[in-house]
Amino acid sequence: MIDKKVAPQAPDFTAADSEGNPVRLSSYEGKKNVVLVFSRGFF
């Protein structure tokens, strides 16, 4: 389980994978570790 004092749970959302298929964050719950990276664009 995640210690919400250290790392609060991210809200569920859907985004496109590298092939354009929709992927829902909650589909990975309890299966894999997920790292979220938010980028404003290229450097």
Secondary structure, DSSP 8 states (H G I E B T S, - for coil): ---TTTS------EEE-TTS-EEEGGGGTTTS--------S--
